[in-house]
Amino acid sequence: MRIRVRFTKHGKVRFTSHRDVARLWERALRRAELPVATSEGFTPRPKLHFGLALSTGHQSEGEYLDIDLLEPEAHDVDLDALPARLSPLLPPGLEVQVAAVVDRADDSLQKAVTSCSWRIEVPDTEPAVLAAATKTLLAKDVVQVTRERKGKQVTDDLRPGILHLSVDGPTPPDAPEAGAVLVAQLATHPRSVRPAELLAAYDPPLAEGRVCRTHQWITADGATREPLLPPGAPSTAQPTARAS
């Protein structure tokens, strides 16, 4: 049996790397005494399958982890009680929201997620100024960025991967610095667009404040939805409309 867990990443734990978060999960699952399946060989490891890596320092409303459980012991696991069982075993900021069974035949999270939605705080910028710069950026047919891939400098066009981009007013009162908030939906295939690359594409480049991944999107059965819906969410969800 494979179960999928949705969890948040907020606060100080956002400075924990993706690899270290994986170790935190391995320890929590051991302490919870769940019947987690392990790989074979001299150094067996729990069969955990994480979603798209989140850059160190970024926060998230919805991260995902697939866990393979042993049969038949898996049928004794109360999935409704699992969030309350696991959250206390994880550091503050990593909070399990929901767990559910998924089909092993489904695409992996790495392959299935086609885009992500982001809230990006841009310090020292007025919303009206940022809105004008965003309009200029979206008017471009090509938005070039140079990245390093396999030790070589490669120039890519970000524009097809910017699915939505708008300004959502000033930063909230608790922001470290006053500024404005960008709301973006960025593609993950065939080339992932990162928030830092998006900000660097502005002229002049924008500084990065707090960044939060709010949604991850997959397309299944003709509908666009999240890999696992949180409690109280509608049965189907739609990302924001494509930018024009």
N, C-alpha and C positions, 0 to 999 in steps of 0.2 A: 504494500500500500504506500502511496505517496501523498503526503499532505503539504499544503501550501500555507505559509504563515505571512501575514502582513504586519509590519511593525514600523514605528517611527524612529527617527534619529534626531534628537534635539539637545540643546545645551552643550555642556563641555564635552560630551562624548562625540560631538561632531568632529573633533580634532583627532579621533581615533581612526587609523587607516582601515581600509577594506579588509586587509589580511588580519589585523588585530580584532576587528569585529567578528570575523569568522571564528577566531579562537575563543572569543567571549561566548559565542553561541555553542561551540562544542562543549565548553565547561558547563553552561547552563543546562544543556540537554542531559549531560551526565548526572548533574545534581538532581534533575527532575526525574531521573531513572526511567526515561522513555525507552522503548524497545527500538532503538535506532539501528538500522542495518549498517554493516561496515564492509569495506572493501577487503579483498583477499590479499595474501602475500605476507611478507615478514613485518610490514608496518601498516597494519589495518587502520583505516581512517573512517570516521562516520560519513555516510553518503548524504552529503549536503550539497545543494545546488543553488547558488546565489544568483540574484538578478544582476542588472547592470551595476557596475561599480559606481559609487558616489565619491566624488572628489573630496579629499580630506578638507575639513572646514565647512563643507556645505551641510545644510540640514535637510530633512525630508519628512513629509507627511505620510509617505507610503513606500516602504522598502519591502522586498519579497525574498522569501527563502523557501525552497522545496526540500522536504525531508523524507527520505525513504525509511519506512518502518518495517520491522520483521512481521511476518505472518506466522501463526494466527494472533500473536500477542497484540498486534495493532488494533484489533477490533475491540479491545478492552479500554482503549484510550478515549476519554470523554473530550471531544473536540470543543464543545461549548465551554468547558471549564479550563481549556488549555491556556488561553490568554492570562487568566488570573493565576495559573500555576507557574507559567514561565516568567512573567514580567518581574516578580520580586527577585528572581535569580539573575537578572541582567542589570547592568549599571543604570542609574537614573538617566532618562532620555531615550533609552531603548525600551519601548513599550509595545507589547504585542496587542494588536487590535482584534484580530480574527484569525481563525484557522479552519481549513476545509480540505476535503479529499479532492485530488485532481487526478486525471487520467495520465498514466505513465506514457501513453502514446502521444500525448500533446507535445508540441514544440517546447524546447527549453525556454526559460525566461530570457536568456541572452538572445535567442532567435526570435521569440514571439513579440517582444516589445518593439514597436516601430517608431514611437515618439514619446517625449516626456514634456510635461508642462512645468514651468519655473516661475517663481517670483524672485526678482533680482533687484536689490536695492542699489541705487546709484547715488553716492554721496555728493554733496556740494553742487547739486544740479536742480534747477527749478523744473517742475513738471511741464510747463509750457515750452521751455527750451528743449527738454528731452523729447517732447512730442514732435517738435519741428525737426529735430535731428533724426528721429525714427521715421518720419514721413520721407525724408530725403533718402535714408537707407533703403526703405522698401521700394522706392521708385527706381532703384538700380536694377538692371537686368542681370548683372553679374556682381557678386560680392566676393572678392578674392581674399584668400588667407593662405599663408605659407606655413606648413607644418612639417615636422620631422617624422618620417616613417621609415623604419628599418635603416636608420642611420643616414637617410637622404632627405634633402629639402624638397618637398612636393607642394605645388600650388593647387588648391582646390577652390571650387566655387561654392560658397555657403548658401547662396540665395535659394536653391531648391529645398534646402533643409530648414529654412525659416518658414514654418507653417502658419504661425500667428505671432504678431508682435504689436503690443500696444502699451500705453502709459496708464497706470492705475493710481494716479494722484501722488501726493507727497508720502514720504516714509512715515510709518507710525510713530507715536510719541516715544516708544521704548527703543527706537533705533539709536545706535551709537552715534550716528551723524545724520544731520538733516539732509534731505535730498528728495529723490523721486523713485518710484517703483515701476519697473518694467515687468510685464506679464508676457511670457514667451512660450510657444510650443515649438520644440525643436526636434527634428527627425533623428533617428538613431541608425537608419539604414538608407542607402548603402554606406554612407559615411556619417558618423556621429558628429553633431554640432554641439560644442560645449559652450556654456555661458561665457566663459572667459574669451573664447574666440569671437562670440557675438559682440561683446563689448569692445574688443580690439578692432572690429570691423567699422566702427563709427569713426567719423572724421570731425574732430580729433578723437582718439580712443577714450573710452570711458573707464573710470575707476570702478572696482568691484567692491560693494559692501556685502551685507548678508545675502546669502543665496539659499533658497529652499526649493527642493523638488516637490511639487504638489501632487502630481499624477504621473503614472506610467500607463501607456495606452497600447492595447493589442487589438487586432481585428479578427473576429471569429464569427462565423455564421452570418456574414454580411453586416455585422454591427461592430462599432468601435466601443470598447469598454476597458475597464481596468482588469488586471489579471485576477484580482480578488476584491470584491466590494466590501468596504467597511460596514459595520452595523448601522442601519438606518439609511443607507444609501439607496437610491432607486435601482430597480432591477437592471436597467440599462443606463449607460452614461455616455455622453458625447463630449469630445474635446472641443475647444474653441475653433471657430471657422478659419479657413485658410486665409492668410494675408494676401492682400492685392495691392 
